[in-house]
Amino acid sequence: MCTVIIRIPNSAAEPVRLIAIRDEDPARAWLPLGASWPDTHPGVVGVRDTRAGGAWLAADPARGRLAVLLNRADRSTRPESELVSRGGIVLSSVAGESPSGEPATHGFNLVEVDGSRVSVSMWDGEALRTEALEPGTHMLAHDDVDDPRTARIARWLPDFREAPAEGGAWWVPWLQIIERSAELPHDDDRTIVRDNRAFGYPTLSLLVCAAAVSPGAVDLRYAELPAPGQWGALDLAPGR
């Protein structure tokens, strides 16, 4: 039940800006933002899932590409033995290969940024849809883009649309909105900082990435929350 906020400018001269909050089981190990695939994906940086080896979020700065994956409920009846980890989709995306056909995975929403272009691929286990996003501010979680059925989107998307996102520390106004959402009780479905155990899932918000993407460049930053599901002051440091 991750969350992504993304702003697409009217002019291709301005970068696409994105904040992604990762929700995951704290017991599932990961590697922080870094160049974790030097042999198979040289030049790619991202947050690596230690268990399966794929990525939650990854970028190829030299190509101006970034991808981040959010889980989505699916309707598939395929047995687990036929399914593979979703993390490989992220690495394939930054290499230039978008999902197609019938992916052998559980459901997902995949945000793909290629320079000034942004699209979202949505797979529910039965049909794969891709939506190109128009300039403006958008928000995505486990349903569709800007979906009012998602309580946090209905509550906070207007605030993100009104907030500035420019300058050197452009992410600060967005982090302030996320901090305000964290003042809600943990079992309030409108909060962006999640403790999903209240809703029957073992996942909590663990980390935040912020990215500014332009053709041929990605400024990608990373910070971990002080504790799972607990907001605090974040120092979004550049990736290595």
C-alpha positions, 0 to 999 in steps of 0.5 A: 500500500505504498504511495506516490505523488508526482508532478508533471510540468507543462514545460519539458524544460522543467523536471518531473518531480516525485515522492514515493513512500514505501510500505513493506513488512519490516521483517523483509530485508532491503538495501538502501538506495545505491548501485546494487546491480553492478553486474546485471544493471550497471549505472542503475541505482535503487532500493533493492529487495534482498530476498528476491533481488529486484527493486522497489524503485530504481533509476538510470540517471544517464538515461533519465529513467525512473520506475517505482512499483506499488502493489495492487490487489489482483483477480488472478487464479494462477498458482503461486508456483507460476508467479515471479517477484514483481521487483524484476519489472522495475529493473526491466523498466529502467532498461527500457522494457515496459510491461506487456501481455500478461505479467506472471506476477501479482497485481501492481501499479508501475510508475514509469518516468522517461525524461518528461514523459510519465505513464502508469501500467496497472495490472490486476491479474486479468488485464494490463492497462497503461495510462499516460499522465497529463501535466499536473499533480497526481497521486497513486496508491493501490487503486487507479491514478487520482482514485477518490476511492483511496481515502488518502488520495481523496483527502490529500491530493488537493493539498499536494496540488496547491503546494509549491514544488520548486527550488533546491529543496522542492520536496519540503512542502510535500513532506510537510503535508505528509507530516500532517497526515501522520497526525491522524490515528494509525487506523485512519485510512486517510493517513499517508504514513501507514501502519497497515496492520490495522487493515489486515496487512503486515506492512508499515511505511519504512522509507521515502524517496524523492526524485527530480527527473529530466532527459538524461538526469535523475536527482534521487534522494533517500531517507528512512523513517525513524521507526516503521510507521513513525514519522520524523525529521528526514534528511533526504540524502542523494543516492550513491 
